[in-house]
Amino acid sequence: MALGRKGARRILVDGTAYRWRLRRRPTYFQGLAWSPCTFAVEHADTPGTTLVVTTDQPHPSNWIGREAGAVLPSHVARAIERALREGWTPTVSGSPFHLGLFAGFTPSP
C-alpha cells in the first residue's frame, strides 16, 4: 500500500530519497494516549514495502494534553537506517515492515 503524496515529506538517507508521513489526526487510541505514535515511510521513486514505525511517545495531537515531542526528520532518518539494517527492502513489494521503537512507552490510565 503506497503512501498518499499529500502531507508526505521527503527525506534523504545515505543518498536515497524516501517519503514519510505522520497521521495528522490521531487514532482513537492514540488520542487517548493509550497507544504510541506511528509514522510510515516508503521509497520515493519505487514504492514497495512500507515501513511502519511505532515510536515511544504519544501522538503530538493527543486529546488529553499528554506532553509529546515532535517527530523530527532526524528521528525518521535513524528509524530508516535501523530498518534497513534489520532487513527492510523498500523497493520490493510485500507486507508492511513493522519497526517497534516503543520500549518505554506508558499508556495513560
KEMI-756657 format. One record per residue (C-alpha): residue number from 1; chain; x negated, y negated, z. Coordinates in steps of 0.1 Angstrom, whole numbers, plus 5000, padded with zeros to 4 digits. Layout:
[vodren NUM 'A' [X Y Z]]
...
//
This chain:
[vodren 1 'A' [5000 5000 5000]]
[vodren 2 'A' [4985 4967 4989]]
[vodren 3 'A' [4985 4935 5010]]
[vodren 4 'A' [5006 4906 4997]]
[vodren 5 'A' [4985 4878 4984]]
[vodren 6 'A' [5005 4852 5002]]
[vodren 7 'A' [4988 4845 5036]]
[vodren 8 'A' [4958 4867 5029]]
[vodren 9 'A' [4924 4852 5035]]
[vodren 10 'A' [4893 4861 5015]]
[vodren 11 'A' [4861 4872 5033]]
[vodren 12 'A' [4827 4883 5020]]
[vodren 13 'A' [4809 4911 5039]]
[vodren 14 'A' [4775 4922 5025]]
[vodren 15 'A' [4783 4906 4991]]
[vodren 16 'A' [4816 4924 4987]]
[vodren 17 'A' [4849 4904 4987]]
[vodren 18 'A' [4878 4916 5009]]
[vodren 19 'A' [4912 4901 5017]]
[vodren 20 'A' [4926 4902 5052]]
[vodren 21 'A' [4959 4893 5068]]
[vodren 22 'A' [4974 4889 5103]]
[vodren 23 'A' [5012 4891 5106]]
[vodren 24 'A' [5024 4856 5110]]
[vodren 25 'A' [5052 4867 5134]]
[vodren 26 'A' [5045 4894 5159]]
[vodren 27 'A' [5065 4927 5160]]
[vodren 28 'A' [5089 4931 5189]]
[vodren 29 'A' [5064 4950 5210]]
[vodren 30 'A' [5036 4925 5201]]
[vodren 31 'A' [5059 4896 5210]]
[vodren 32 'A' [5064 4910 5245]]
[vodren 33 'A' [5026 4918 5247]]
[vodren 34 'A' [5033 4955 5251]]
[vodren 35 'A' [5011 4964 5221]]
[vodren 36 'A' [4980 4947 5208]]
[vodren 37 'A' [4975 4925 5178]]
[vodren 38 'A' [4967 4942 5145]]
[vodren 39 'A' [4954 4929 5111]]
[vodren 40 'A' [4950 4946 5077]]
[vodren 41 'A' [4921 4944 5053]]
[vodren 42 'A' [4917 4956 5017]]
[vodren 43 'A' [4891 4953 4989]]
[vodren 44 'A' [4898 4921 4970]]
[vodren 45 'A' [4892 4934 4935]]
[vodren 46 'A' [4900 4971 4936]]
[vodren 47 'A' [4925 4976 4964]]
[vodren 48 'A' [4927 5013 4975]]
[vodren 49 'A' [4928 5024 5011]]
[vodren 50 'A' [4940 4997 5035]]
[vodren 51 'A' [4921 4992 5068]]
[vodren 52 'A' [4944 4986 5098]]
[vodren 53 'A' [4925 4972 5128]]
[vodren 54 'A' [4941 4973 5163]]
[vodren 55 'A' [4924 4947 5185]]
[vodren 56 'A' [4920 4945 5222]]
[vodren 57 'A' [4941 4913 5227]]
[vodren 58 'A' [4978 4903 5224]]
[vodren 59 'A' [4992 4887 5193]]
[vodren 60 'A' [4984 4849 5193]]
[vodren 61 'A' [5021 4842 5188]]
[vodren 62 'A' [5034 4864 5216]]
[vodren 63 'A' [5067 4852 5232]]
[vodren 64 'A' [5057 4854 5269]]
[vodren 65 'A' [5028 4830 5267]]
[vodren 66 'A' [5001 4855 5274]]
[vodren 67 'A' [4968 4840 5266]]
[vodren 68 'A' [4953 4854 5234]]
[vodren 69 'A' [4922 4844 5214]]
[vodren 70 'A' [4924 4837 5177]]
[vodren 71 'A' [4914 4864 5152]]
[vodren 72 'A' [4882 4849 5137]]
[vodren 73 'A' [4866 4857 5104]]
[vodren 74 'A' [4835 4869 5124]]
[vodren 75 'A' [4858 4895 5142]]
[vodren 76 'A' [4871 4906 5108]]
[vodren 77 'A' [4836 4910 5094]]
[vodren 78 'A' [4825 4931 5123]]
[vodren 79 'A' [4856 4953 5120]]
[vodren 80 'A' [4849 4958 5083]]
[vodren 81 'A' [4813 4967 5089]]
[vodren 82 'A' [4822 4992 5116]]
[vodren 83 'A' [4850 5008 5095]]
[vodren 84 'A' [4825 5012 5066]]
[vodren 85 'A' [4801 5030 5090]]
[vodren 86 'A' [4829 5052 5102]]
[vodren 87 'A' [4839 5063 5067]]
[vodren 88 'A' [4864 5038 5053]]
[vodren 89 'A' [4862 5038 5015]]
[vodren 90 'A' [4882 5007 5005]]
[vodren 91 'A' [4883 5013 4967]]
[vodren 92 'A' [4897 5049 4969]]
[vodren 93 'A' [4934 5054 4971]]
[vodren 94 'A' [4947 5071 5003]]
[vodren 95 'A' [4965 5067 5036]]
[vodren 96 'A' [4956 5037 5057]]
[vodren 97 'A' [4924 5039 5077]]
[vodren 98 'A' [4930 5030 5113]]
[vodren 99 'A' [4903 5014 5134]]
[vodren 100 'A' [4912 5012 5171]]
[vodren 101 'A' [4893 4985 5190]]
[vodren 102 'A' [4920 4983 5217]]
[vodren 103 'A' [4900 4996 5246]]
[vodren 104 'A' [4906 4973 5275]]
[vodren 105 'A' [4940 4961 5263]]
[vodren 106 'A' [4965 4960 5291]]
[vodren 107 'A' [5002 4957 5282]]
[vodren 108 'A' [5023 4932 5300]]
[vodren 109 'A' [5046 4946 5327]]
//
